[in-house]
C-alpha cells in the first residue's frame, strides 16, 4: 500500500520484503530515502534504522518510520534510533507523500 501511494505521488520505489533485504539492497544501490515499518520479518525497523544511521555509507539517507505503533513512546524510540520522520498508521496519503518529498528536498 505504501509503495502504491508513493508511486502515485510520482516517486520511483524499490520494495523489499524484510529488514535484512533492505540493508542488502542499500549496500548494492543508492537510495534517496527509506520508508520502514517497525514490525518486519527477520529484523525490526528500529534495528534497520540504527544500522542505516550507523553506517558511514548510508548515514545521510533519510529514514521515515511508518507504523501502526502510534504511541508517544514508539515515536520517541523511532526518532532515538535516527529516524528523520515518524508517521503513525492510519495516515492520509498526502501526509506520507508530503513528508517524503520534504525530506528529499532537505
Secondary structure, 3 states (H helix, E strand, C coil): CHHHHHHHCCCCCCCCCCHHHHHHHHHHCCCCEEEECCCCCCCCHHHHHHHHHHCCCCCCCEEEEEECCCCHHHHHHHHHCCCCEEEECCCCHHHHHHHHHHHHHC
